[in-house]
């Protein structure tokens, strides 16, 4: 049984549900997701849904004195970053788990993430994922080499030592700015390989596909089987010797895509990602369109539970005009829902 945790509020609930359903499908139900609900609407809705293999934890249950002490000093986003390590710690200790993987709530799993964990050596206790930036998008100096999107910890002495150190650092400092080599909760990971024992950097290219690295890959979807391969122009730049020796081939199985930067609007529009990221039509049709359609379908479902979701989770319509100048997207809602889910909206 795989154990995952994530955090989000009602504004991200439709995305969180898509992540949950993709996990259930890709693992055939052989996993459990612990959701830390960051507002009452999110908690109440998930409690009402009674989804299998999902445990919802309220802020009242989760927050301790140390978190509450720093909460007034952080923005909403910064506080979420501050809490990431604490959600993993809470899940491991409260539910006596042998291991737990934190995942961001804006991801979709196409294949079983067990594939990623299987590559860990026996003496590894923590798994971290490289951003694998395409050169022109490299933000490692600002945001860090590693991405807090899929971070695995064993409930062992070595794993807990790393996790507790991370939590302590995030309580001390976790802000949306670069300062003294720190940025949010993320740049703390940069030196883990030398600071701690048992740190494993994921080699599998299929874990962590995202708008900042997708330009390096080609994808094919035939008969519902998704395949990936590394572009020849990037293979020598971004595939290290360990990878070549282990896999012998530029081909890989896509495991999850991180849909960072997707925006949804009340006027039936969507932005895939900032225009700084080049997204081919192949990438948009294989990944973005089905994902956005799935999120919008969940949004429609949530409206049947509570009318407040007519606006919750969607940006104001007037904001789309300005954002559309800087992002990939358009008026897609009706077409996407009809294409992927057979839903026709008025």
Backbone torsions as a table, in degrees:
resi	resn	phi	psi	omega
1	UNK	NA	127.0	176.0
2	UNK	-89.6	143.7	-179.4
3	UNK	-121.5	127.6	-179.5
4	UNK	-127.6	154.2	171.1
5	UNK	-136.7	154.0	177.8
6	UNK	-154.2	169.2	178.0
7	UNK	-138.4	141.5	175.0
8	UNK	-169.2	165.0	176.0
9	UNK	-110.7	-170.5	-175.6
10	UNK	-64.1	-25.1	178.4
11	UNK	-68.4	-22.6	180.0
12	UNK	-109.6	8.4	-173.7
13	UNK	-61.1	-43.4	-179.6
14	UNK	-62.2	-37.6	177.7
15	UNK	-70.7	-41.8	178.4
16	UNK	-60.2	-37.9	178.1
17	UNK	-66.8	-36.8	176.8
18	UNK	-64.9	-43.2	176.6
19	UNK	-59.6	-46.3	179.4
20	UNK	-57.6	-50.8	-177.0
21	UNK	-64.7	-35.7	177.9
22	UNK	-67.8	-35.5	175.3
23	UNK	-64.1	-46.4	-178.8
24	UNK	-61.2	-41.4	-178.7
25	UNK	-70.8	-44.2	-175.6
26	UNK	-70.7	-27.5	179.5
27	UNK	-100.9	0.9	-175.6
28	UNK	54.9	38.6	176.4
29	UNK	80.0	5.3	-177.6
30	UNK	-88.9	48.6	178.0
31	UNK	-155.9	166.2	176.7
32	UNK	-134.4	135.5	-179.3
33	UNK	-113.8	126.0	176.0
34	UNK	-102.0	115.1	-176.9
35	UNK	-105.0	124.1	175.1
36	UNK	-94.7	106.0	-174.5
37	UNK	-82.9	119.2	-172.6
38	UNK	-93.7	12.2	165.1
39	UNK	-156.6	167.1	-174.6
40	UNK	-66.3	-37.0	-179.4
41	UNK	-62.1	-42.9	178.0
42	UNK	-62.9	-47.4	-179.6
43	UNK	-61.9	-47.6	-177.2
44	UNK	-64.2	-39.4	-178.9
45	UNK	-67.9	-45.4	178.8
46	UNK	-65.4	-36.7	176.6
47	UNK	-62.8	-41.8	178.8
48	UNK	-64.0	-39.0	-175.6
49	UNK	-69.1	-30.5	178.6
50	UNK	50.4	54.2	-177.8
51	UNK	-73.9	140.0	178.9
52	UNK	-66.6	146.5	177.3
53	UNK	59.1	30.9	176.4
54	UNK	-134.8	128.0	175.0
55	UNK	-115.0	127.0	-179.9
56	UNK	-104.2	134.5	-178.8
57	UNK	-119.2	129.1	-180.0
58	UNK	-82.6	162.9	175.2
59	UNK	-61.2	-37.2	-179.7
60	UNK	-61.0	-35.3	177.6
61	UNK	-75.5	-36.8	-169.1
62	UNK	-85.4	-45.5	-170.7
63	UNK	-67.9	131.9	175.4
64	UNK	-109.0	-179.5	-175.3
65	UNK	-61.1	-38.8	-178.0
66	UNK	-67.5	-40.5	177.1
67	UNK	-66.9	-44.3	179.9
68	UNK	-64.0	-29.9	179.8
69	UNK	-66.7	-39.9	-177.2
70	UNK	-90.4	-14.1	-175.1
71	UNK	-53.5	-44.3	-179.8
72	UNK	-65.1	-17.0	-177.2
73	UNK	-91.8	-2.4	-175.7
74	UNK	-119.0	147.8	170.1
75	UNK	-70.2	172.3	-180.0
76	UNK	-59.1	-45.5	179.2
77	UNK	-65.2	-42.7	179.5
78	UNK	-64.0	-35.0	179.3
79	UNK	-68.8	-36.7	175.4
80	UNK	-61.0	-44.4	176.6
81	UNK	-61.5	-42.7	179.6
82	UNK	-57.5	-35.8	-173.5
83	UNK	-84.0	-13.3	-174.1
84	UNK	-52.5	-55.1	-178.4
85	UNK	-62.5	-34.2	-179.1
86	UNK	-70.1	-30.5	176.9
87	UNK	-66.3	-40.8	178.8
88	UNK	-64.4	-45.8	-179.8
89	UNK	-61.0	-44.0	179.9
90	UNK	-60.6	-47.3	-178.6
91	UNK	-62.4	-44.3	-179.8
92	UNK	-61.6	-44.9	-174.6
93	UNK	-81.5	-45.2	-176.0
94	UNK	-65.6	-40.2	-174.7
95	UNK	-106.5	7.4	175.7
96	UNK	50.9	52.9	-177.4
97	UNK	-86.1	147.2	176.1
98	UNK	-74.6	-21.9	179.7
99	UNK	-165.2	162.8	176.8
100	UNK	-156.3	140.9	178.4
101	UNK	-115.8	122.2	172.3
102	UNK	-78.7	135.2	174.8
103	UNK	-130.1	145.3	172.9
104	UNK	-70.7	155.0	-173.9
105	UNK	-86.1	0.2	179.8
106	UNK	-113.0	45.7	-179.3
107	UNK	-122.6	161.7	176.3
108	UNK	-135.8	131.4	-178.4
109	UNK	-99.9	124.0	-179.1
110	UNK	-99.4	-22.9	177.2
111	UNK	-142.9	165.7	-174.1
112	UNK	-62.9	121.5	179.2
113	UNK	-66.7	-8.1	173.9
114	UNK	-56.5	-29.8	176.9
115	UNK	-53.9	-40.7	-177.0
116	UNK	-71.7	-41.9	-177.8
117	UNK	-71.8	-27.1	-178.9
118	UNK	-65.3	-21.4	-179.2
119	UNK	-81.1	-9.0	-177.9
120	UNK	-69.2	132.1	174.5
121	UNK	-64.1	160.2	-177.8
122	UNK	-61.6	-29.3	-177.4
123	UNK	-92.8	11.0	177.5
124	UNK	-91.8	141.9	-177.5
125	UNK	-122.8	-15.8	-178.5
126	UNK	-138.0	139.6	176.0
127	UNK	-121.5	131.9	178.5
128	UNK	-127.5	157.0	-176.1
129	UNK	-120.0	132.1	178.0
130	UNK	-74.7	143.9	173.7
131	UNK	-61.9	-32.5	-175.9
132	UNK	52.5	48.7	-176.9
133	UNK	-55.0	139.0	161.9
134	UNK	-65.7	137.8	-169.9
135	UNK	-47.0	-44.3	-175.5
136	UNK	-71.7	-10.3	-179.9
137	UNK	-111.8	12.7	-173.9
138	UNK	-64.5	113.8	177.5
139	UNK	-118.2	26.1	-175.8
140	UNK	-62.4	-31.8	178.2
141	UNK	-67.2	-33.4	179.8
142	UNK	-88.2	-56.2	-170.2
143	UNK	-98.3	-7.7	178.7
144	UNK	101.4	157.7	178.6
145	UNK	-71.8	-36.4	-174.3
146	UNK	-103.0	153.2	-177.6
147	UNK	-111.0	127.5	175.4
148	UNK	-80.1	77.8	-178.5
149	UNK	-128.4	-30.0	-177.5
150	UNK	-153.3	94.0	-175.6
151	UNK	-124.6	120.5	-173.8
152	UNK	-107.7	135.0	176.7
153	UNK	-129.9	132.7	168.5
154	UNK	-84.2	148.6	176.3
155	UNK	-84.8	67.6	-179.8
156	UNK	-126.9	171.7	179.6
157	UNK	-56.7	-47.1	-178.1
158	UNK	-68.6	-41.9	179.5
159	UNK	-64.1	-43.9	-178.5
160	UNK	-70.8	-30.8	176.5
161	UNK	-62.1	-45.9	178.3
162	UNK	-64.1	-45.3	-177.0
163	UNK	-64.7	-44.5	179.5
164	UNK	-65.8	-37.8	176.6
165	UNK	-61.3	-44.0	-179.8
166	UNK	-62.8	-45.5	178.9
167	UNK	-59.8	-44.8	-179.0
168	UNK	-62.0	-41.8	179.4
169	UNK	-65.1	-40.7	-179.3
170	UNK	-68.3	-32.5	174.6
171	UNK	-67.0	-37.8	-179.9
172	UNK	-69.6	-43.9	-174.6
173	UNK	-156.7	123.3	175.8
174	UNK	-159.0	90.4	-175.0
175	UNK	-131.6	160.4	-178.1
176	UNK	-86.1	59.6	176.8
177	UNK	-160.6	157.2	176.6
178	UNK	-87.9	123.8	-177.5
179	UNK	-152.1	119.8	177.7
180	UNK	52.3	42.2	178.1
181	UNK	77.3	10.5	-179.8
182	UNK	-115.2	147.1	172.2
183	UNK	-150.9	116.4	-179.3
184	UNK	50.8	-140.3	176.7
185	UNK	-94.6	-1.0	-162.8
186	UNK	-91.8	-44.6	-176.2
187	UNK	-70.4	-11.6	173.9
188	UNK	-60.6	-24.0	-177.1
189	UNK	-76.8	-15.6	-170.1
190	UNK	-57.3	-35.9	-176.0
191	UNK	-108.0	14.3	-177.5
192	UNK	-60.0	-36.2	-176.7
193	UNK	-61.4	-27.8	178.3
194	UNK	-102.3	-23.5	-178.6
195	UNK	-79.7	-35.9	-174.1
196	UNK	-124.6	160.0	173.8
197	UNK	-90.0	150.0	172.6
198	UNK	79.1	25.3	177.5
199	UNK	-93.0	126.7	179.3
200	UNK	-117.3	124.3	175.0
201	UNK	-89.1	125.0	-177.5
202	UNK	-58.0	130.4	177.2
203	UNK	-95.0	-30.0	-174.7
204	UNK	-63.6	119.0	-177.4
205	UNK	-64.5	-25.4	-176.6
206	UNK	-72.5	-9.3	177.1
207	UNK	-100.6	104.4	177.6
208	UNK	111.4	26.9	172.9
209	UNK	-67.2	134.6	-172.1
210	UNK	-156.9	167.6	-178.0
211	UNK	-61.3	-22.9	-179.0
212	UNK	-85.4	-3.9	178.5
213	UNK	-136.6	-6.0	-173.2
214	UNK	-64.4	-19.1	179.9
215	UNK	-64.4	-18.9	-176.9
216	UNK	-83.0	-5.1	-170.3
217	UNK	-125.8	155.6	169.8
218	UNK	-112.1	149.6	-178.8
219	UNK	-134.3	149.1	177.3
220	UNK	-137.4	131.3	176.9
221	UNK	-121.1	103.4	-178.6
222	UNK	-127.3	125.9	-179.7
223	UNK	51.9	43.8	176.5
224	UNK	66.1	13.9	175.7
225	UNK	-106.2	120.2	-177.6
226	UNK	-96.6	127.9	179.4
227	UNK	-127.4	150.0	177.5
228	UNK	-129.2	156.3	175.2
229	UNK	-149.1	155.8	-178.9
230	UNK	-87.4	132.6	175.8
231	UNK	-59.8	139.6	179.1
232	UNK	-56.4	-35.5	-176.3
233	UNK	-69.3	-16.6	-178.3
234	UNK	-111.9	-11.4	-171.1
235	UNK	-60.3	-40.4	-178.8
236	UNK	-76.8	-27.0	-179.2
237	UNK	-75.0	-38.4	-165.9
238	UNK	-120.1	1.8	177.0
239	UNK	-110.0	110.1	-176.6
240	UNK	-79.6	174.0	-175.3
241	UNK	-60.0	-36.3	-179.9
242	UNK	-61.4	-43.6	-179.2
243	UNK	-63.7	-46.6	-178.0
244	UNK	-61.5	-42.4	-179.1
245	UNK	-66.5	-37.1	-175.4
246	UNK	-77.8	-43.3	-171.0
247	UNK	-102.5	-24.4	176.0
248	UNK	63.6	0.8	-173.0
249	UNK	-150.9	149.6	176.2
250	UNK	-79.2	-3.3	-179.1
251	UNK	-81.2	147.4	179.3
252	UNK	-152.2	163.4	177.4
253	UNK	-97.2	116.5	176.3
254	UNK	-64.6	126.6	-179.2
255	UNK	-102.7	-52.5	175.9
256	UNK	-145.5	151.4	176.2
257	UNK	-115.1	135.8	179.1
258	UNK	-100.6	109.0	-174.5
259	UNK	-89.4	57.2	178.5
260	UNK	-67.0	134.1	173.4
261	UNK	92.0	-2.1	177.3
262	UNK	-67.2	133.7	179.0
263	UNK	-126.2	137.6	178.8
264	UNK	-121.2	142.7	-172.0
265	UNK	-124.3	159.8	-178.8
266	UNK	-73.2	-10.6	-179.9
267	UNK	-100.0	28.2	176.5
268	UNK	65.2	33.0	178.6
269	UNK	-117.8	164.2	179.4
270	UNK	-148.1	146.5	171.7
271	UNK	-113.1	125.8	179.9
272	UNK	-71.4	-55.2	-174.6
273	UNK	-165.8	162.3	176.0
274	UNK	-56.7	146.0	-177.1
275	UNK	-67.1	-13.2	176.3
276	UNK	-62.0	-25.6	178.5
277	UNK	-93.0	120.8	178.2
278	UNK	-76.2	120.2	178.2
279	UNK	-119.2	114.9	179.2
280	UNK	-70.6	163.7	176.6
281	UNK	-61.5	-33.9	177.1
282	UNK	-59.5	-46.1	179.5
283	UNK	-67.3	-41.0	-179.2
284	UNK	-65.5	-40.1	-176.8
285	UNK	-78.6	-34.6	-178.9
286	UNK	-79.3	-40.2	-174.0
287	UNK	-106.0	-59.2	-167.1
288	UNK	-70.0	-46.6	-176.8
289	UNK	-62.5	-48.2	177.6
290	UNK	-63.3	-36.5	-179.8
291	UNK	-65.8	-49.2	-179.5
292	UNK	-62.1	-39.2	177.1
293	UNK	-61.7	-40.2	179.4
294	UNK	-65.6	-40.9	178.8
295	UNK	-65.5	-44.0	179.8
296	UNK	-65.1	-35.4	176.8
297	UNK	-64.4	-40.1	176.1
298	UNK	-65.4	-36.8	178.1
299	UNK	-62.8	-41.4	177.5
300	UNK	-63.5	-40.0	179.2
301	UNK	-65.1	-41.6	-179.7
302	UNK	-63.0	-32.4	178.0
303	UNK	-62.0	-30.3	179.3
304	UNK	-73.4	-18.6	178.4
305	UNK	-88.6	-42.3	-179.0
306	UNK	-150.9	121.8	-179.3
307	UNK	-58.8	-16.5	-179.9
308	UNK	-60.6	-22.6	-179.9
309	UNK	-77.1	2.6	169.6
310	UNK	-59.7	-31.3	-178.6
311	UNK	-121.6	-31.6	-178.9
312	UNK	-62.3	128.1	-179.1
313	UNK	92.1	-3.3	-179.9
314	UNK	-122.8	140.3	179.2
315	UNK	-80.9	155.8	178.8
316	UNK	-58.1	142.0	-177.4
317	UNK	-59.1	-37.8	-176.8
318	UNK	-66.3	-17.6	-179.9
319	UNK	-78.7	-19.1	-175.5
320	UNK	-65.1	-40.1	-176.7
321	UNK	-57.5	-45.3	179.6
322	UNK	-69.1	-44.5	-177.8
323	UNK	-66.0	-31.6	-176.2
324	UNK	-66.3	-21.4	177.2
325	UNK	-72.9	-19.4	-173.8
326	UNK	-116.8	4.6	-175.9
327	UNK	-143.4	162.5	174.3
328	UNK	-81.3	132.8	177.0
329	UNK	158.2	-166.5	-179.5
330	UNK	169.2	-164.9	179.4
331	UNK	-85.2	98.3	-167.0
332	UNK	-121.7	-13.4	-165.9
333	UNK	-55.1	-56.0	-175.6
334	UNK	-61.8	-47.3	-178.3
335	UNK	-62.0	-43.0	-177.5
336	UNK	-67.3	-44.9	-178.6
337	UNK	-65.1	-37.6	178.8
338	UNK	-68.9	-40.3	-176.6
339	UNK	-67.5	-44.7	-172.1
340	UNK	-98.7	-24.2	-175.1
341	UNK	-127.6	1.0	179.5
342	UNK	66.0	25.2	-179.3
343	UNK	-101.1	123.5	176.7
344	UNK	-108.5	121.6	-177.1
345	UNK	-104.7	150.0	177.6
346	UNK	-74.9	NA	NA
